[in-house]
Structure formats: structure tokens, C-alpha cells
Amino acid sequence: MKKFTLLVIDVQKGITDERLYNFSTFVSNVKKVINAARENDVEVIYIQHDDGPDSGFTFGDEDFEVYDEVQPKESEKVYYKTINSCFGNADLRDYLESKGENTLIIVGLQTNFCIDASIKSAFERGYKVIVPLGANSTFDNEYMNGETTYKYYNEMMWPGRFAQCISVDETIKVMHTN
């Protein structure tokens, strides 16, 4: 029997807004995946990025808090990180290893920073990684717009290398087999 864990990475108030590529679809898809995980006894773990004191994006800052529409339940674990990969948090790393589960479902922000780093770190640690399409996003940058950046990772970089990139519906079906 496969076991899964859902990682919800950096869906925080300061960066979850209309500037994101495909914003409303992103929020809707993240909510669908979280709800399906909860319904299928898949553990949901939240990770929040902390930029440090006086950054405006740390403990106690409104922007640091998890986005209102995807709040963790009181029983769900929340970990903090200060680098792009969520595996930079030793407590999270140790917890995931102790569970003995082999598949991580990863959703969140931003595609080209913390999501990419976390996917590649998970892959290097031997996890199978599932990326539900449309459940990660990013902003325009000086090199590419958000759509191009999203497509580069979800359609070219990750599939067949670091992750299985499948639709939200397919991800939910896979959770049903848990």
C-alpha cells in the first residue's frame, strides 16, 4: 500500500495574491488537493518561509501567516524554513524519514524557488514526488513571465526527471488508492 504526505509550501499571505500566474485556479486547486488529502487520511503538513527579523516576512508579521483560504487544522503540523528547500528544516526531514512513507505530494509557492528546491531535494532523498498541475505558481520576473516560468518547470524540468506532474483529478484518484 502506498503512503502519501502532502506538503503545502509557503502559501502565505504576503505572496498569495493576484500577482501570481493563474491566481484563482492556483488557490482553487490547492484547496481541492488539501481537502482530498484530509478526506483520504493523507497527512497534510504546512511549511512557512521565514525571512528573518525586520524582513516583514517572519513570526508575528501578517505577511508570514498562512493564506486565509488554506489554513491548517489545529491537528496539522506546521514547520518553518529559512532556505528555499523545506528539507532545510531538520525536524521536518527527521519526521518524514521516521514515517517511512515514500511519496510526497507538493503544492505551493513559488514554482521557481521553494517548490523547485523542495522537489529536487525530495527526489535526491529518494522520495517519489507528485506535483498536481495548477497547484503551484509564481510571479513574473525580469527573465520570464509567470506563465512561462510555470510551464518551464511543470512541463519541461520536473516531469520524467524529478516528479510526476499530473492533474489535480489524477492526484486525487491516486490518494484514493492510499
N, C-alpha and C positions, 0 to 999 in steps of 0.2 A: 504494500500500500504506500502510495506517495504521500509525503507530508510537505506542507507548504507553510511559509510565513510571508505575510505581506508587509513590506517596508514602505511607509509613507514618509517621503523625504522632503523636508523644507517647504511644505505647503503652509507658509507663514504670511501673516497679514501684510508685511512690508513689501512683498514681491508677488502676491497673488491678486492681480488686478487686470484691468482691460489692456494694459501694455503687452500682455502675453499673447503669443500666437494662439489663435483659436481658443480664446479665454473661456467662453461659456461651455464649449464642448469639453475642454480640459476639466473644468470643475465638475460637470455632469458625469464624465467618465470616472474620475477619481471617486466620486460619491458612490457610483454603481459598483465599482470594484470593492470599496470598503464594505458596503452593505452586503455584497455577496460573500465576502470573506467571513463576516460576522455570522451570516446565516449558515455557512458551511463549516463552522468551527475551525476556521483558519485564523491563527493568531495575527492580530494587527499591531504593529509596532510603529510608533512615530519617532522621527528623528528631526531635531531642530538645529539649525545652524546658528552659532553664536560668534559674532564678530568681535566680541570683547568690550571692555568698559569704554564708555564715551563714544561708542560707534553708532548708537541709535538702534542697534540690532543685537541686543543682549538681554539677559534676565531683567525683568521689570519694564522693558520697553514694549509699547503696544505693537510695534512692527515685528517683534520677536515672536509674539503669540501665534498659535496655530489659527489658520483661517477659520472664520466662524462656521462655514458650511460643512467642514470636515473635522470637527472637534473629536478628540479621543474620548472614549468612555473612561470612567474612573478606574476601571479594572485593567485598562490597556497600558502597556509600558511606553514610556517616553524617554528617549536618550538624547543627549546633546553632543554636538561635534564642533570642532574649531577648524577643521580642514575639509576639503571637498568630499572625500570618501567617508561614508558613515562608518567604515571599518577602522577609522582613526580613533574611535571610541573603544577602548579595551574592554569595558564592561559589556557593550553590545556584542563585540567579537566573541568574548567568552560565553555569553549567554547563548548565542546562535550555535556555537560549537557544542555546548552542553545539550542542546535539544536534539542533536543528531539528525536534523532534517536536512534534506539535500536540495530543496528547491525554494528559491526566493522570487517573489513577485514584487517588482519595483515600480512605484509610481511617484510622481512629484516634480520638483523644480531644482534647478534648471537643467534642461536637457544637456547642454554643452559644458556644464560644470559639475555639480554634485551628482547628478544622475549618471553621467558618463563615468565619472571616477568610481562611483559605488558599484556600477555594473561590472566594470573591468576588475575591480578589487574582489568582488564576489566570484567572478569567473576564475581568477587566479587562486582563490581559496578552494576551488573545486565544487562550488555550487552551480546547479543548473539555474539559469536566470530566465524569468518570463517577464517581458515588457508588454503590458497591454497598450496597444496603439491608441494614441489620443489621450493618454493619461500621464503624459509628461509634456512640458512646454518650456519656452524660453522667450526672451526679448530680442528685438532687432539689435544688432551690434554694428560696429564700423566696417565689418567684413562681409556679413551676410544678414539678410532679414530673418526674423524668427521662423518663418515657414521653411526657408532653405536650410537653416540650421537644424530644425526638427527633422526634416526629410533626410538630411545627410546622415544623421545618427540612426534614426529608426528604420530607414530603408536601405542604407548602404553600410554603415560602420558596424552596427551590432549584429544584424541577422547573419546566422551561419558562422559567426566568429565568437561573440561574447554572450549572446542572448537569443532567445526565441521571441520574436516580435510578432504578436498575434492580436486579433481583435479583442475588444472587451468581452464580447459574447463568447468567443472561444476560451478566453481566460476563465470566465465564469463556469463554462462547461467543464474545464479541467479541474476546477475547485470541487465540482460535484463528485468527481471520482476520488476525492481525498478519503 
